[in-house]
Amino acid sequence: MSQRPEYFVAPDSVVRTIWGKADTVLFIFAGAAAEFALNKAVDWLYFTGRLPADPLARLFSTVEYARQIVFAERAAAERAIDTITAIHAAVEAQRGMAIPDWAYRDVLFMLVDYSIRAFEALERPLSLAEREEAFDVFSRVGQRMGIPGLPASYAQWLPAREQHLADHLDYSPFTADLYQQYARHLGPIRYRLLLQAQRVVVPRPVRRRLGLGRLPWLRPVLLVYRYAQHLPISQWARTSLLPADYKEKIRRLDVVPPTLSVAP
């Protein structure tokens, strides 16, 4: 009898539900785009030149790697995590300095927080157990990467996340430049939609530093979306938030990704 495959994230996990739907992933994308721009370590993303050259592609690649890990069998997911670690190590060697440990934690914290915020904005409130599950998945990613100082539980993560938001955000010339690139690559209408999505999902410190305001007109639209998401009209987010060049990539967000083929 064949052995059942072992997955990094259980097939019935709420994390698979969150990362298995295009609309939710796009809102995670929107939140991360805001916070990446403010992070005090954003200069690392500018070092290779890939982020300012095409910020949508750079952020989309992060989303795609996260989805691969969420849906892959354990061995493939761990190889993918090891590949991410090796890529960062190569950039550190090229620059001759180490990425701060807190910057690695910031990215993991974003994945936890925006997974929860995006799902709750579009679907329903998560239970405490489901929130803890989201934390556990990305905490295990961090442990595999060897990131020190990770909180031991969701309860410990909550104040750590607040502290990171207080200590590691700053509106800098990188922030202004990155938002200029968002506007250039998205065009005026999609850029305004991005800002609306960010108003919905980002925490208050991010919203305040970016001057996003408090009253997104998108929120009442999302209330309607919750009841109409199974109708064709629900395709609005994936076809409106990103340019047509990303149409196929967005469509694939509703499909379980193939197992990563990464050499051990």
N, C-alpha and C positions, 0 to 999 in steps of 0.2 A: 504494500500500500504506500502511495507516495506521501511524503511528508508535507504537511501544510506550511505554506510560506510564513515567515516571520516578518512583520512590518515594523518600521521605526515608529509609525503612528497607527494605532489600531483602526481597522476598517470601520468600526462603529463610532469612532471618535468625533466629537463635535468640531474638532480642528479640521477634519476632512470636509465636513459640511461647510465650514467657513471658507476654506481655500478651494472648494470645488465649484464655486459659482462666480461667473465673470463680474457681476455687478458688485459683489462684496469685495472681490480682489481689487477692483478699480478704486473703491473708496479707501482700502488699505494703501494703495498706490498714492492717492491724493494726500492722505495724512503724512505718509513718509516723505513725500516731496516737500511738504511744508517744513517738517522738522529737520530734514537733511540740510535745508538751506540755512537754518539757524545754528546748527551744531558747531561748536567751537573747533571741531576737528574736520570741518568740511574742506579745509585746504588739502587734506589727503586725497579727496576725490578730485580735486583740481590738479593734483600733481601729475597724474597720467594724462590729463587733457581730455579724457573720455567724457567726463560729466558735462563740462561746458559745451563740448562739441555736439553732443546729442543727449541731453538730460533724460528725455523720454526713454531712449534705448537703454541707457545706463540703469535707470530705476526699474525698467521692465525686466532687465536681466536678473536683478535682485529678486523680483517677484517670481520669476520662472524657477530660479534655484530653490527658493523656499517651497514652491509647489512640488518640485521634484522630490525634495526631502520628505514632505508630508505624505506623498503617495507611494514612495518607493519601498521595496523590501529593505529590511534592515541593512544588509550588507551593502547594497547600492546606495542607500541614503548615507551611510557612514563614509563610503568612498567619496560621495559628493561633498560632504562636510570637510573631509581631509583635503579635497581639491581646493575648496574655498580658503582653507587655512594656508595651503601652499601658495596660492595666488597672493594673499596678503603678505606672506613672508617674502616673496619675490619683490613686491613693491617696497617693503621695508629695506631690503638689501640695496635696492636701486637708489633709494633716498638716503641711506646711511643712518637711519634712525628708526625707532620702534613706534608703531601706532600705540597710543596710550590705551591701557587696559580699560579705562572708563569709556573710551570711544567704542570699543567692541561691545561692552555692556549696553551702551546706548542703543546700538542697532538691535540687539536682542530685545531690549525693553520696548522699542518701537514695534517690533513684530508682535509681541504679546499685546500691547495696549491697542494698536490699531486693528488687530484681529477682533478683539472684543468690541471696540467702538464701532467698527464698520458693520459687524453683524447686528449689533443692537440697533443701529440707525436704520437698517434696511429690513430686519426680520422681527426680532423679539428680544426681551431681556434674557441674558444668560443666567443660569443658576450659579451659585458659588462653586459647586463641583465642576461645572463646565469652565468657569474662569480659571480654576486651579489646573484643569486639564490643559488649557491653552498655555499657561505658565510652564507647566511641566514639559511640554513638547519642546519649547524653545530654550528652556533651561538645559535640557539634555543636549541640544545642539551646542550650546555654549560650553558645556562640560567636555564634549568631544573635541572642541577646538582648544581646550586647555585655558579658557578664560578664567582668571582668578576673581574672587570676590563676588561670586554670584549669590543672590539670596537663596536661602534653603527652602523657601516656601512662598506661596502666593501672598500670604499675610506679611511676610518680610519684604516681598517685592513692592508692595504698595508704597510704603514710606521711601524705599530706595528710588522708586520711579519719581516721586515728588522731589526728592533731593537732586536727582539728575536734571530734572527740568529747571530747578532753581540754579544749578551750578554750571550747566554746560550749554546754555543757549545764549546767543548773542547776535544782534543784527549787525552784520559786517558788510564790507564791500562785496564779499562773496555772495551774501544773501541777495543784495540788490542785483548783482550780475546774473545769478541763477534765475531769479524771477523774470529778468529780461529775456533770458533764454527760453523759459517756459512760455512767455507771451509770444516770442518769435516762432517757436515750433508749433504752438497750438493754434495761433490766430486769435483774434479778439473775442469771438463768441465762445469758443471752447475754453479760452483762458478765464473768462468770467464764470463759466460753469465749474472750472477747477477751483476757483476761489470760493464759490458757494459750497462745494463739497468739502473743502477744507474747513469752512466755518462750522459745518455740521460735526466733523469727526475729531478735530484737533483739541487737545486740552487747553484750558484757559491761558497758561503761560505762553504757549505757542501763538494762540490767537491774539493775545495782547501785544507781543513783540512784533508781530507781522502787521498789526493794525487792521485785522480782518473784520472787526465789528462783531456784534452779538446777534443780529436778527437775520439769519439766512432765509431768503424766500424759498429755498429748496426744501426746508423741513416739512411744510404742509404737503408739498408734492410727494415726499417720501411716505407720508401717511396714506395717501391714495395708492402709492406703489405697493405697499404691503398687501393690499387686497387685489391688486390687478397684475401682480408680477407673473402670473401664469398665462396672461393674455399677450398677444403679439405686441401691444403697446409698451410692455415692460422692457422691450429691447432698447429703450431710450438711452439708458446710461452707457451701455457699451458702444452704441453708435454715435453718441454725442460728445463724450468726454475726451476721446482721443481722435486724432486724424484718421482719414481713410486708409492710410498706409498700414495702420495697426489693426485693420478689420479682421484679418485672418488670425492674428495673434490673440485678439480679444475673443474670437469665436472658440479658439482652443482652450480658453480658460474654463469653459463649461465641460471639458473633456478630461478624464483622468489622464495625466501625462504618462508617456512611456517611461519605463525604468531607465535611469541614466546609465549610459555605457561609459564608465570611467575606469581607466586602467588602475589596478591596485598598486 
